[in-house]
Amino acid sequence: MTETLDFRAFGKNDIRGIYGEDVTEELFYYAARGYVNFVVKNINKDIEDEEEKIDVKDVWISVAKDARTHSDSLTNSLIKGVTSTGANVLNIGMVPTPLGYYSEFAQIPDNVISRGRVNGALIVTASHNPSEYNGLKMTFNKASLTEEQIKEVKKLSMAEVNARETSNRHGIIRKYDIIEQYCDNITNKFASIGRGIKVVTDCGNATAGVVAPKLYRDLGCEVVELFTEPDGTFPNHHPNPSDEKTLEVIKHTVIEENADIGIAFDGDSDRIGVIDSKGNALTGDKLLLIYAQDIVEPLARRGECPCVVSEVKCSQVLYDTINQMGGNAIMTKTGHGYIKAKMKEENAILAGEMSGHTFFKDRYYGFDDAIYAGCRIIEIIAKHKMQNPDFKIEDMLKPFEGVCTSKEVRFHCPNDFKKSVLEDMKKIVDENPNLFGTKIKDIITLDGMRIILEDGFAMIRQSNTEPVFTLRFEAKSEENCKHYENTFVDLLDKTVKKYC
């Protein structure tokens, strides 16, 4: 083992990087040891009586993986790292990431693990990234690790490298098929809500294929399957429903099959992409508004003011409409860790991102689960069709009429320069209040920069996982929207060229 192990793959929300370069078996071994130390430390930090403190031999960690070709090897190294501390592993195999999250809520049989509960989850996945990437998502105490907690795990992992631990401890490894329990849980919640609903699923040769099509059939849906078989080379298309190029087949299939809806999943099944009956992809803010109408309006009629959290890239229509319905719409940073933390802080009932991460505290556990999100959209369609057999999901998007919103613009910039470029951009905007030819009402720097204009906004932020800026624009006319986009992109291009 080396004392110069590179830890640059530790990011704000998870560990992520190119396999064999940023992400290696050695890194995962020490990350596992650091993570176990983090878990034991945080379980015991508020326990004063030494005799009541938990010993590492009583800790259980669930370990899951996605379908990538190197996930097996990384998972094996991760398990070795966990068990080398004396902690125990519940190996749940290749499953969607949400099932890794679910393992913390599930009642595991006593003959599988002691106490029937796990203390945290480690999930080997690079989500939507290309096949050469891999990574690790970490949870503890039924929540994804925050940015500060990930920094703590990184520090503890680095200390493990230098400690050269030679302990003879070896924890227990138990395999467990959690899919059946998860599916039973879902079907108990929804029964046969899918009867009469035709759904096209595109699993992208990723992890959703082992759960989603069968589950939706069990709910009564007629299911047309695309690319169900897991294959970590992703031979048909990249599993990223945020990229419309990956949705061409499902769009055509929805129209050809006269389906009610299409549901596409990302590489680890925590993000959903939805196609309406006309073959149009719904952006994450439109999808979130559909869910909000189903959840917020009934609660508001009872005098409640339910909180809904979303992020800086979302349409102003989303925030305004939720508030008009009687809810409380709150904006936060982009990233599933930030969303979950804000959701917990505000006791929100629903949250979501442009990327398709959707979080339900209403009738669920609060984590992002695209398979469950699919069940909720199926349920919404079914409820409305009972009242109107001609109902289409796009009928719920009337608030977006009369508003032009750009597609997400991705602008390449090396990670080393992104901070400096963004600072320069903020300075230029501050010094040029007439930059867009219309009044700048406010500048929100919560996550990047969201410039609020009289009839819309211009937004830029740094990606947490890729060497790009993401930009979005909105206005009440296509002409203004395009003007804001062209003005801002030209400015960004000139600024980036100063550094590259």
N, C-alpha and C positions, 0 to 999 in steps of 0.2 A: 504494500500500500504506500501511497505517496503523501508527503506533507505539503505538496503544492497543488492539491486538487482544486480545480476551477469551480467556483460556486456562482458564476454569472447567470446560470439558468434560473436562480431564485428571483421571482418577479413579485409584483404587487398582489396578484391574486392566486398564484400557484407557481410551480416549477415548470418551465417550458423552454424547449430549444431543439436543435437538430441532434438527432441520435448519433452517437459516436463522436460528437464534438462537444456540444454544451451538455448533453444528457448522456450519462454512461451508467453502467452497472455499479461502478465504484461510487459514483455520486449518490445513487439511490441507496446503497448499503449504509453510507454514513448519514444520509438524510433520514433514513428510517430510525437509526439510533438516536439522532438528535430529536426527532419527533417524539419518540417514546419518552425521552427525558423531559420534553415539554409537557407531555400528558401527565406524567407522574407528578411533576412539579406543580402543575395547575390544579390537579385533583387535591393535592395535600396542602396547598398554600393557606387555606382558611381553617385547617384542622389543627388545633393547638395541642391536643393530647397525642403524644407520639405513638401510643399503643393503638390509636384509632386510624392512623395514617395507612393508606393503602400501600402494599408492597408491589413491586413491578411484576411479580409472578401472578398477581390477581388482575392484571390489565389485559383486556382483550381488544384487539384492533382488527376490523374487517378490511380485507384487501380485495380490490376488484381491478379489472383491466379492460381495455377496449380491444378492437380487432386488429390493431397495427402489427406488422410482422415482427417487430422487436419488443412488443409488450410482454410476451412470455418471459424473455430473458431478464428484462427489467423487473418484472414482478417477482421472479425467483430471487433476485438479488435483494429486493425490498423485503421479502419475507425472511431471508437470512438475517438482514439487519435488525428487524423487529425481534425475532426469536433469540438473537445473540445477546440481547439485553435481559432475557428472561421473561419478556412479555409474550403473550399468546396471539395467534392469528386465526381469524375466521376467514378462510379462503372462499370467496363467493364466485370466483372465476370470471369469465367474460360476460359482463352484463352492462346495461346502460348505466351511466354515472348516477342517475337518480336512484337506482337500486342500491348503490353504495351509500348514498345519503339515507335511504330508507332503512338500511341495516341498523342505524342507531335508534330508530323508533320501533323496530320490529321486536316481538317477543320470540327470541330464539329458544328452541327446546332445551330444557336443563340437561338432557343427555348429550347435547352438542357442546355447549359452553356453560361454565358456572355462572350463576346469577341471571342468566338469560339475556344479558344486555352487553353491548359493546361500548367501549369508551370513546371510540373515534374511528374514522375511516380513511384509508389511503387508496386513491383511485388512479391507476396508471392510464393516462390519456393525454393526448394533445388536442382534444376536441375537434375543431374545424380545420386545424392547420394541415398543410400538405403531408403526404405519407412519410416523408423523411424526418418529420418532427415527432417528438414524444414529450411527456411531461407527467406531472403528479399534482392531483388535487387532494387537499387535506382538510379534514373536519375534526372537530372536538366539541364535546358537550352539545351535540345536535346543531352545530353551526359551522359553516366554512370558516377557515382561519382568516382573520383580518390581516391587513398589510403589516401591522405592528407584530402580530403573532408569527407571521411568516418570517419576519426579520429575526425574531427570537429563535425560531427553529433553525434558521440559517446559522446563527451564532453558536447554538448548541451543537450543530452538525460539524461545524469547523473545529470546535473544541474536541469532538470525538476523533477527528483525524489526528490531531496532535497528541491525544491521550494514548493512542496505540493500545486500545483495550484488548486484553487477552483472556477475558472471562470465559469460564467453562459453562456458563449458564446456557440453557436452551429451552425456550418456551414451546408450548404445544401448538400444533397446526391441525386445524379441523376444517374439512371441506363441507360446504353447505349450499344446497340449491335454494336460493332465496326467491327465485322467479315465481314458483307456485304460490308462496305465501303472499307475495306482492300482488299477483293477479287476483287471488281470492279477495284480498283487501279492496281492490278497485271494483271488482264485480259486485261486491256487497254494497258499495256506495252507489252504484249506478244501475244495477239490475239490467233490464233489457231496453235501455233508453235508445239504443241505436236502431230499433226496428223501423224499416222503411227508409233508412238513410244509406246512401251509397257513397263510399269513401275510397279514394285512391291513396295508397301509402307508398312513399318513396323512402326506403330505409338507407339508400346510398351505400349499400354493402357494408354498413357499419353496425353498431350494437342494437339499434332499434329492432332489427330483424328477428331477434330472438324473443321478442315480447309483443310488439305492437300489433301486427296483423292478426294474430290469434286472439289477442285480448279484445280488439274491436269486433271481431266475429262473435266472441262470447257475449258482447253487449248487444248483439242483434244486427250489426251492420252487415251490408254486403260490401266486401272488401276486394278491391283490385290491387294486386301487389306489383311493385316495381323494385328490383334490385334488393331483394330481401336477404340473400345469403351473405353473411359476413365475409369480407375479403379485404385485408389491410392494405392491399395495393390500390384499392378503390378503382376498379377497372372501367366502370361506366361513367362516373363523374365524381368530382370532389364533393364530399358530404358537407356542404355549407349553404344552407337555404338563404343566407343573407346575400349570396351572389346569384343574381337572377339567371346567369348563364347555366347554372346547375339545375335549373327548374324547367328547362324546355320540354323534356319528356313528360313530366307530370302535368304541365299545363295542357299539352296536346291530349293527354290521356283523359284528363277530367272532362274536356269538351267531347271527345270521341265517345266516352262511356256515359255521357249525360249524368255525371256524378254531382252530388250535392257539394262536395268539397274534396280538396286534395290536401294531404298532410305529409310534409317532408321533414326529415330529421337531420341534425348535424352528426358529426362523427361520434359523439358520446351520448346523444339523445337528451341533452338538457336544453336544447334550443329547437323551437318549432318554426316551420315555415308553412303558411296556409295559403292555398289557392282557392279563389272563389269559383262559383259555378260557371263564370264566363272565361275562366282560365287566367285570371289576373292574380299576381302575387300580392298579398297584403303585407304592408310594412308593419314593424312591431308596434308602432304607436296606434295604427288602425286596429290591429288585433287586440291591443290592450283596451281600447275604447269599447270594443264589443263586449269583452269580459266585464268592464266596469259598468256598462249599461245593465247587464244581467245581475250584477251584485249590488252596486251602489244605489240604484233607483229604489228598489224595494226597501232597503234599510233607511234611506232618507225619508220615505213615506211614513216610516214608524218613528221619525224624529231623531234618528241617529245621524252622525256626520262621519261616515267611514273614511279612513285615510287611504289614499292610493299613491304609491311612490313610483316615479319614473326618472329618466335621465336626461342629460342636457341636449341630446340629439333629437329628442322627440318634438313633434309638432306642438305649436301653441294651442291648436285646436283641442288636443287631448286635455291639456290642463284646464282650459277655459270651460270645456263641456263638462268635465267631472265636477268642477266647482259649481256650475249652473245646475247640475243634477242634485246638488246638496252634499257633495262629498268634499274632501280636502285633498287637493292634488299637490304633491311635494316633489320638487326637483332635487336630484343628487348627482353624484359623479357616475360615469359609465363604468361598469365592471360588476360582476355578480357578487363579489365580496362587499363592495360599497352599497349595492342595492340591499343585500340581506341585512347589513348592519343598520342602515337607515330604516328599513322595514321594522326591525326589532325595536329600534329607538322610538319610532313613532307609533308602534303598535298597529301597523298598517295591515289591512285585510287583503290587499292585492298590490302587486308590483310588477314592473316589466321593463325591458329594454328594447331598443330598436332592433337588436340582433335576434330577437325571438326568445330570449330568456324570459320566462313568465313564472311568477311566484304567487301561489295561492295560500293564504292563511285561512280563508273561508273554506271550511269543510276539508282542509288538508293541513300539511305540516309546515308550509312556508318555504320549502326549497323549490328550486327550478327543475321541473319535470315535464319534458315535452310530451311524453306519452299521456300523462295525466291531463295536460293542457289540451291535448287532442280529445280526450273524453269530455272535457267541459265544452268545447266548441260543438261537438256532436250533440251534446245535451241541449245546447242553446238552439241549434237548428231544429231538433225534435220538438222542443216546447213551442216554437213559433209555427212549425208546420201543423201542429194540432189545431191551431187557431186559423191558419191560412195555408192550405196545401201548396200554394204557389210561392211561398216564402223563399227568399234567397238570402244567404248570409250578407251579401253586399247591400241589402236593404237597410242594414244597421249603420251605414257609413254616411248618412246624409249630412252630419255636421262638417264633413270634409269638402262638401260641395262649395265651389267658389273660392277655394284656396289652392294655390299651386305650390307644391313642395318638390324640391329636386330629389333625385336619387342620391344616395350617399356617394360622395366623391372621395376617392382614395389617392393621396398624393405622396409619392415616395420621398423619404428623407432618412438618411442614416441615423440610427439611434443616438449617436454621439453628438449630433447637431440639433436634435429636435428641441431641446430646452432653450437653446440660444435663439433659434429661429422663432419660436413662439414668443419669447420676450421681445424680440425686434418687432414682430407683428403687433403686439399689444401697444408698443410705443408709437408705432406709425398710426394706428387707429386713434389713440389718444390725441395725437398732434394734428389729425385731419378729420374734424367732426363732420365735414361735408363729403367724405370719401365716397359714399354711396349715392350722393345726390338727394338724400332725404335725411330727416332728422334722426340722430342716434338718441334713443330714449334712455337706454341703460346698457351697461356692459357687465355681464355676469362672468366672473373668473373662477367659478366653483370647480370647473374641470376644463382646462383650456380657456376658450373665450367664446361666449355667446353674445353677439351684438344685437340688441333689441332695437328694431327699426319701427317706423310708424305703421308699416303694414306687413311686418314679418320679422325675420331674423337672418343673420349669417353666423355660422358656427364653425369653429375649428378646435380639434383636440388631438392629443397624442394617443396613438394606439398603445395599449399596455403589452401587446403580444407580438407586434410586427413593426418593421421600420417604415411606418407610414403615419401621415396625418389623415384624419377623417374629417370631412367637411359636409355641411348640409345647409340648405337655403330654403326660405319660405317667403311667399308674398301673396297678395291678393290678385296678381295677374302673372301670367307666364312671362310677359315681357320684363317685369320688374325682377322676378325670380332669377331669370337668366342674366340680367344686368348685375345683380348682386353676386352671382356665381362668377361671372367673367371678371368683374372688378377684383374680387378677392383672390381668385386663382392666379391672375396675372401678378398681383402683388406678392403672393406666396412664392411663385416661380422665381421672381427677381430676388427675393430674400434668401431662398434656399441656395441659389447660384452663388451667392456671396461666400458660402461655406464649402460648397462642393466643387 
